[in-house]
Amino acid sequence: MQIELKIDSSCNEPRIIILTDSMTEEIKSILDKLSESIPPVISGVKDKKLEVLEQSDIIRIYANSGKNFAVTDNGEYTLRLRLYEIENKLNSNQFVRISNSEIINLKKVNNFDLSFTGTICVKLSNGETTYVSRRYVSKIKKILGI
């Protein structure tokens, strides 16, 4: 993808033009992000208090027993949105789904252990260990460039 920026002092309002030969998922995602007027907010409940969570603070998001949780260095928060709704709000360059019930922040990963047959072990910055399900292994390998 090529990106071009032109600064013109006679321009009164910013204008974005996308030139493409076809509509792709990447283009659709860019359009969706550009059309969002309110930045996506993720809020979680901890100790009966609702807090706005910064995406950069989130280590992992997972589903358990019909509820969704976000883990940060400050603790665990209960989320009211469904996992796919949360995934749509997250920065797709920073967060990746590793199973049907879990999304991780790639910037909060210490390392990936590839020695397990058929799966990948993920060590997170808070000391937790999780696993990439077999269904998502090829996607993670593609992201990691292996």
N, C-alpha and C positions, 0 to 999 in steps of 0.2 A: 504494500500500500504506500502510495506517495502522499506526502502532506506538504502543502504549500501555504505560506502566510504572506499576505501583501499588506503593508501599512500605507494607507493613503490618507493624507490630512484632509482631503475634501469629502471623505466618507463620514456621514452623519450617524449612521447606525450600522453595527456589524452585520455582515451578510455571509452566510455559509452556502457554498455550492458543492455538491457531491457529483462527480462524473464517474459513471460506472456502466459496464455493458449489461449487467443484470442485477436484480435484487438478490442479495445473499443474506445469510444470517448475520454476518459481520456488519453489513450496511444497515440492516434492520436494527441491530443492537445500538449502533451509533446514532441512528435517527431517534430511537427511543430515549437514549440518554440526553440528546440535545433538546428534545421536546419536553423533558421534565422541568417544570418551573420550580418545584419545591424539591430540594435535595432529599433523597431517600433517607428516612429516619428509622432506626431500629431501636425500639424501646423494650426494656425488660423489667420484670418485677423481682425485687430482692428485699426481704424483710418488710413486706407489705408496702414498699415504696416503689413507684415507677421511675425509672431512670432512663435517660437517652444514652445509648451506647455508641461510642465512636467505633467505626469499622476497624480502625488501626489497633484498637485495644482487644478486639475479639480474637481468641485463639482457635476456638472450634464452636460449631453449632451442631447439636445432635437431637434426635428424637428418642424418647424412652417412655414407655407406658402411656402412649397417647399424648404426651406433652413434649414441647420443644424447649431446649435450653441453650443458652449461650454461656460459654466459659471465657472469663477474662482473668487478668491477674488480680482483680478485686473480688473475684468469686464467681458464683454461678447464678444466672438470671433465668427466670421463666419467661418465655416469649409467647405472645398471643397469636402470632401469625403461623400459618402452615409453612413447612420447610420450603416448598417451591415458591411461596410468596417472599420468603426471606431471601432465597437464592436470587430472585429477580432484582432485589434491592441492593445486593452486594456487588462490589467491584469485581467483575469477572477476571480481571488481570491479577487479582490478589487472592481470591477465594476459589476453591475447587471442591466439587462433590467427590467424595471417596467411597460412598456407599449410598444405598437408598435412604439411610437414616443419619448421614453425617456429612458436614461440610467443614473444611479446614482452611485456615489462613496460611497461605504458603510462606508468608513472611514470619510466621511464628513456628516454623518447622526447624528443628535442630538438624535432623538427618532422616534419610530414607534407608531402611535396611532391606536390600534386595535378596538376601540369602534364603528367605523363606520360599518354598516352592509354591508357585501359583498365586502368591499374594505379596504385598509390600507392607512392611512394618514402618510406622511413622512415629518418630520421637518428637514430641512437641516441646516448646520452650518452657512450659510449666512443669515438665517432668512426666507428663502423661504419655502413655503409649496407646496408639490406635492402629487399625489395619485397613488397608485398601481392599475392598471386596474384589473378587475375581472379575466381576463385570466391569469394574472401573480401572483395572490394572493397565490396559492398553492406553487409555486416555491419559493416565498419570505419566506413563513412560513417554508418551508423545509430548506432554508439557515439559518434562524434564530433558527431552532431547536424547532419549536412549532407546 
